[in-house]
Amino acid sequence: MLQAGYGIFFARFQGGTIDNLFTTGNGKVQTSVSLSNTQAPQLAAGPVFPNRLAAIPTGGSVSAASIQMLAPDLKTPYSEQGNIAIQRQLMTDTALTVSYIWSRGVQLYGVRDLNMPTATTNYTYTINDASGSAVGSYTTPVLIGSRPDTRYGTVAYAENGVNSYYNGLAIELNKRFSHGFQAFAAYTWSHEIDDGQSYGESTNNLWLNGATYWLNNGDYKGDKGSGTLDQRHRFTLSWVWAPTFTTRSGAFFKYVVNNWQLSSITTMASGHPYGSTQVYLNDKPVTGMFGYSMNGTGFSYRVPWLPVNNYVLPPSYRSDARLSKVLPFGERYKLYLNFEMFNIANTWSATGFTNSRMYNETKGVLNPAALYIPSADYGSPDGTQARRMQISARFTF
């Protein structure tokens, strides 16, 4: 059997996005005034609620407002999704399905800062090894100068220009329940690619507040690579065995010999990208350098000569099992006595790390740092990867 499907799905323009545009970052209703408690006039001028400042106190300062705006031709993001599957019956109770799954995010939001300096100068960084010996160099244009319009800080300009891509091959083998046994096995190879948008906002606001996701201002394609949700390989096997040991009747055979169930779920998966290794600048090696990043933008700190999301979490392996004794009472009532074990092999892999720095910079020299030290080993869905056991009872009627 051959199956195929295709669809186009448009995103909503979120209410949180509208709120963010008209209130949070418009530079009018949320102007910031800084007062110092070390200066008596400013300290005395500080209002007590519900009073407010009538004017900026003498010696006080107003921070440059950060504003944001939509591109006049901004379009609604959408995704194109398609799949094609071939299903073949191998035996009377067993079927094989092979599917190709494709998805593309189109016209996703990107943000560029319109109030960035335009002057650059080339600078060459020296790269040291762990012993402090120079082993290489990296030359990059560095942004210098100050913001063209000093009345404002960031002028975030939201536009389209970011895309995402997903390709997956899924193979499924399904054996329906017969002769006391059923099983399901699935393997997926996939690759998720995007233009550096990361996870987006953690709220319902699709608006991205700044350009810091990207290495260079407005250069979305420069951060194209494996996305944070990419997972190349995933295999799952689940099965249930409910044997009939004897056909003899009687309470002993009904409640002791028969009515046992053994089931298991096993998952093996390659790791997700954890993020990009970074360079931390302790100073600004170029006179007049605008921001604390290698290219002076102050945006992304990732190592620019390495791929995006170049550090991948270790693979994970887990197998859970359940042994159940079923006690039937008539035709309608059953009592299940269960013994369950989670993560039978007690496998472990780190899920969180400290220090994403690959290099620390001092005066234009990059020295290796202690990269990615394990700091967490939580596991979904239980919060832990430790082997656990439990007993339970379930009554059905």
Buried (B, 14 or more C-beta within 10 A) or exposed (E): EEEEEEEEEEBEEBEBBEEBBEEBBBBEEEEEBEBBEEBEEBEEBBEEEEEEEEEBBEEBEEEBBBBBBBBEEBEEBBBEBBBBBEBEEEEEBBBBBEBBBBBBBBBBBBBBBBBBBEEBBEBEBBBBEEEEEEEEEBEBEBBBBEBEEEEBBBBBBBBBBBBBBBBBEBBBBBBEEEEEBBBBBBBBBBBBBBBBBBEBBEEEBBBBBBBBBBBBBBBBEBBBBBBBBBBBEBBBBBBBBBEEEEEEEEEEBBEEEBBBBBBBBBBBBBBBBBBBBBBBBEEBBBEBBBBBBBBBBBBBBBBBEEBBBBBBBEBBBBBBBBBBBBBBEEEEEBBBEBEBBBBBEEBBBBBEBEBBBBBBBEEBBBBBBEBBEEEEEEBEEEEEBEEEEEEEEEEEE
